[in-house]
Amino acid sequence: MSDLHFRPFRNFDPPELVRLWNVSYNGRGVASPITPDIFDVAALAHTYFDPQGLIVAESEDRLVGFVHVGFCVNEAHDDLDYSKAVVCAIVVEPAERHLHIGSQLLEKAREYARSKGATELFAGPSPGRDPFYSGIYGGSRPSGFLESHESIGPFLRQQGFEEFERHAVYQKDLQNSRDPVNFRLIAIRRKMQLQLTDQPSDVDWWWLVRMGRYDYLRFEMLSKDTAETVAAISVIGLDFYIPAWNERAVGLLDMYVLEKERRKGYAQALLVELGRRLKDDMVTLAEIHVPFEKPEVRDLVEGAGFQQIDTGIVYHQSLS
């Protein structure tokens, strides 16, 4: 492809970017088909969006691929950390994949990341490293590139990336699965109640710029006697996945249990009770992600009736 060239994003690109996304990005955890408006919400409308970081491959006035590089959040969650870049998406039209466009896009991504001061490059958006594509990639949250997205893992390894971390992706069929029954769950149900809030009270800049435009609820489990919150979890609507999944689905995020009340069954009880509430609201599917490094959380999620259906993998390489 002798006329292939690379350039930054331009304002007239979204229809072609969306076309590429819909025909090229395949896998269980990809929202597809999407529209330019949805792509705008997930990628372009963020305050820190930099056109130079969305690099397109163009041939004969037609886009044949793109890569989108962003940056991780700093420790205070009030700004970006430009020393740590992340490849949030890399897309190549299927008919053009034998022409090494992906490897050239990835090299352009490295050049851009270095120009902004990055010394590390991650691949696969994940918690703290997910500036773009929440709501349209990964399901309930971006947790690296998914194993069900079969082509991308081997490509990244070939390009010198190493596996950095893994996340287990769990789902529960709320309409047809049976909830666990034991005396501890029954006792917790008798002394606790669920309370619904619109959003957590301690939201920070990072949460607001990424999640503030999505349908979002916070469920808290309170003691009926003291009104103390012992556990909580956030719920985000996954409406953009309806065409792909044919389900009314929600994602479960940021599960929390009061430290003094941990290992007493409250997290599992929260998941079970929330599932019942969502089922009554005609939600058919719930998804939650858990890092592999937290086996105790994986056990309680599985104990609440969730089944692992995928794995997210974060990749990493040094730029120094």
C-alpha positions in Angstrom: 0.0 0.0 0.0 2.4 2.7 -1.3 0.0 5.6 -0.6 -0.4 4.7 3.1 0.2 7.6 5.4 -0.5 8.5 9.1 -1.9 11.7 10.6 -3.6 13.0 13.7 -7.4 13.0 14.2 -9.4 15.6 12.3 -13.0 16.7 13.0 -14.5 15.0 10.0 -13.0 11.6 11.0 -15.7 10.2 13.4 -17.9 8.5 10.7 -15.0 6.6 9.4 -13.6 5.8 12.9 -17.0 4.4 13.8 -17.1 2.4 10.6 -13.8 0.9 11.4 -14.8 0.1 15.0 -18.0 -1.7 13.8 -16.3 -3.8 11.1 -13.0 -4.4 12.8 -13.4 -4.6 16.6 -14.8 -8.0 17.3 -15.4 -9.9 20.5 -17.8 -10.4 23.4 -16.9 -7.2 25.2 -17.2 -4.8 22.3 -20.2 -2.6 22.0 -21.1 -2.8 18.3 -22.5 -1.4 16.2 -22.2 2.1 17.6 -22.9 5.5 16.2 -20.7 8.6 16.0 -22.7 10.1 18.9 -21.8 7.1 21.1 -18.1 7.3 20.0 -18.1 10.9 20.9 -19.3 10.2 24.4 -16.8 7.4 25.0 -13.7 9.0 23.4 -13.9 12.5 21.9 -15.8 14.5 24.4 -13.4 14.2 27.3 -11.7 17.4 28.5 -8.3 15.9 28.0 -8.8 14.5 24.5 -5.8 15.3 22.4 -6.2 15.0 18.6 -2.5 14.2 18.3 -3.0 11.1 20.4 -5.6 9.6 18.0 -3.5 8.6 15.0 -5.2 7.3 11.9 -3.8 5.3 8.9 -5.2 6.6 5.6 -5.0 5.3 2.1 -6.7 6.8 -0.9 -8.7 9.2 1.3 -10.0 6.3 3.3 -9.2 5.3 6.8 -7.8 1.8 7.2 -6.9 1.9 10.9 -6.3 4.0 14.0 -4.6 3.9 17.4 -5.7 5.9 20.4 -3.2 6.7 23.1 -4.1 8.3 26.4 -2.6 8.7 29.8 -3.1 7.3 33.3 -4.4 9.2 36.2 -2.1 10.5 38.9 -2.1 9.4 42.5 -4.3 12.3 43.6 -6.9 11.5 40.9 -6.9 15.2 39.9 -4.9 15.2 36.7 -3.2 13.0 34.2 0.2 11.3 34.8 2.1 11.9 31.5 4.9 9.5 32.5 2.5 6.6 32.0 0.7 6.2 28.6 -1.8 3.6 27.6 -2.9 2.3 24.2 -6.7 2.4 24.6 -7.6 1.1 21.2 -5.9 -0.2 18.1 -8.0 -1.0 15.1 -7.1 -2.1 11.6 -9.6 -2.9 8.8 -9.7 -6.8 8.5 -8.8 -6.8 4.7 -5.7 -4.7 5.4 -4.2 -6.6 8.4 -1.5 -8.4 6.3 0.2 -5.0 5.5 1.7 -4.4 8.9 -0.5 -1.3 9.5 -0.9 -2.3 13.1 2.8 -2.4 13.9 3.3 1.0 12.2 0.4 2.5 14.2 1.9 1.2 17.3 5.2 2.8 16.5 3.4 6.1 16.0 1.8 5.6 19.4 5.2 5.1 21.0 6.5 8.3 19.4 3.5 10.3 20.6 3.8 8.9 24.1 7.5 9.7 24.3 6.8 13.3 23.0 4.5 13.9 26.0 7.1 12.5 28.5 6.0 8.9 28.9 8.5 6.4 30.1 6.0 3.5 30.3 3.4 2.3 27.8 0.5 0.1 28.8 -1.8 -1.6 26.4 -5.4 -2.2 27.3 -7.3 0.4 29.4 -7.9 -0.7 33.0 -8.7 0.9 36.3 -6.6 4.0 36.8 -5.4 3.6 33.2 -8.8 4.0 31.3 -9.0 7.6 30.0 -11.2 6.5 27.1 -13.8 3.9 25.9 -15.6 3.3 29.2 -19.0 2.1 28.2 -18.1 0.7 24.8 -15.2 -1.7 25.5 -14.8 -4.3 28.2 -18.3 -4.4 29.6 -18.9 -3.1 33.1 -15.4 -1.4 32.9 -12.3 -1.6 30.8 -10.0 -4.2 32.3 -7.3 -4.6 29.7 -7.8 -6.2 26.3 -10.1 -9.2 26.5 -9.1 -12.7 25.7 -12.3 -13.0 23.7 -10.8 -10.2 21.5 -8.6 -13.0 20.1 -6.3 -11.2 17.7 -4.9 -8.5 19.9 -3.0 -10.5 22.5 -0.7 -12.3 20.1 -0.1 -9.1 18.2 1.0 -7.1 21.3 3.3 -9.9 22.4 4.9 -9.9 19.0 5.4 -6.2 19.4 7.4 -6.6 22.6 4.7 -6.1 25.2 4.6 -8.3 28.3 1.6 -9.3 30.4 1.2 -7.0 33.4 -2.0 -8.0 35.1 -5.2 -10.0 34.7 -8.8 -9.3 35.6 -11.6 -12.0 35.7 -14.8 -11.0 34.0 -18.0 -12.4 35.7 -21.6 -12.4 34.6 -24.9 -13.5 36.2 -28.1 -14.3 34.4 -30.5 -12.5 36.7 -33.7 -13.9 35.3 -32.8 -17.6 35.3 -30.1 -18.3 37.9 -30.8 -19.4 41.4 -29.5 -17.4 44.4 -27.5 -19.1 47.1 -29.4 -19.8 50.4 -27.8 -20.1 53.8 -28.5 -19.0 57.3 -25.9 -16.2 57.3 -27.4 -14.6 54.2 -30.9 -14.9 55.8 -29.7 -13.3 59.0 -28.1 -10.4 57.1 -31.2 -9.9 55.1 -33.3 -9.5 58.3 -31.1 -6.9 59.8 -30.0 -4.9 56.7 -31.7 -2.8 54.1 -30.7 -1.5 50.6 -30.6 2.3 50.0 -30.3 3.9 46.6 -28.3 7.0 45.9 -27.6 8.8 42.6 -23.8 8.9 43.0 -21.1 8.5 45.7 -20.5 11.5 47.8 -16.7 11.3 47.4 -16.4 11.5 43.6 -13.2 13.0 42.3 -12.1 14.6 39.0 -11.2 11.3 37.4 -14.6 9.8 38.1 -16.5 12.9 36.9 -14.7 13.2 33.5 -15.1 9.5 32.7 -18.3 8.4 34.3 -20.3 11.6 34.9 -22.2 11.3 31.7 -23.4 7.7 32.1 -26.5 6.4 34.0 -25.1 5.6 37.4 -26.5 4.5 40.7 -25.0 3.6 44.1 -26.6 1.0 46.3 -25.7 1.0 50.0 -26.4 -1.8 52.6 -27.4 -0.2 55.9 -28.1 -1.6 59.3 -31.7 -1.2 60.2 -30.8 -0.5 63.8 -28.0 2.1 63.4 -28.3 3.3 59.8 -24.6 2.7 59.4 -23.5 1.8 55.8 -21.6 -1.6 56.0 -21.3 -2.2 52.3 -21.9 -0.5 49.0 -21.6 -1.0 45.2 -22.1 1.1 42.1 -24.3 0.2 39.1 -23.8 1.5 35.6 -26.1 0.9 32.7 -24.7 -0.9 29.7 -27.2 0.2 27.2 -24.6 0.5 24.4 -24.2 -3.3 24.5 -27.8 -4.1 23.8 -27.3 -4.6 20.1 -24.4 -7.0 20.7 -25.7 -8.9 23.8 -29.5 -8.7 23.3 -29.7 -8.2 27.1 -30.7 -5.4 29.4 -27.4 -5.4 31.3 -25.7 -3.4 34.1 -22.1 -3.3 35.3 -21.2 -3.5 39.0 -18.3 -1.3 40.1 -16.4 -0.2 43.2 -17.7 -2.7 45.7 -16.9 -1.6 49.2 -17.2 -3.2 52.7 -16.6 -1.3 55.9 -13.2 -2.6 57.2 -14.5 -3.8 60.6 -17.3 -5.7 58.9 -15.3 -7.6 56.3 -15.3 -11.4 56.0 -18.8 -11.5 57.6 -20.8 -12.2 54.4 -22.0 -8.6 53.7 -20.4 -8.3 50.3 -22.0 -11.6 49.1 -25.3 -10.6 50.7 -25.1 -7.2 48.9 -24.6 -8.9 45.5 -27.5 -11.3 46.1 -29.9 -8.6 47.3 -28.9 -6.2 44.5 -29.5 -9.0 42.0 -33.0 -9.5 43.3 -33.7 -5.7 43.1 -32.4 -5.5 39.5 -34.4 -8.6 38.5 -37.5 -6.9 39.7 -36.6 -3.9 37.5 -36.4 -6.3 34.5 -32.6 -6.2 34.2 -31.5 -9.5 32.7 -27.7 -9.5 33.2 -25.1 -8.2 35.6 -21.4 -8.1 35.1 -18.5 -7.5 37.5 -14.7 -7.6 37.1 -12.3 -8.8 39.8 -8.4 -8.6 39.6 -6.8 -12.0 39.7 -4.7 -10.8 42.6 -7.8 -10.8 44.8 -8.9 -14.5 45.1 -11.0 -13.8 48.2 -13.2 -11.4 46.2 -13.4 -13.9 43.3 -14.6 -16.5 45.7 -17.4 -14.3 47.1 -18.5 -13.2 43.6 -18.7 -16.8 42.5 -20.5 -17.6 45.8 -23.2 -15.1 44.8 -23.9 -17.0 41.6 -21.6 -15.2 39.1 -19.7 -17.2 36.5 -16.4 -16.2 34.8 -16.9 -15.7 31.1 -13.8 -13.8 30.0 -10.4 -12.5 31.1 -9.0 -9.0 30.7 -5.2 -8.7 30.2 -3.2 -5.5 30.7 0.1 -5.4 28.8 3.2 -3.2 29.4 6.5 -2.2 27.9 9.2 0.3 28.9 9.7 3.4 26.7 13.0 4.4 28.3 
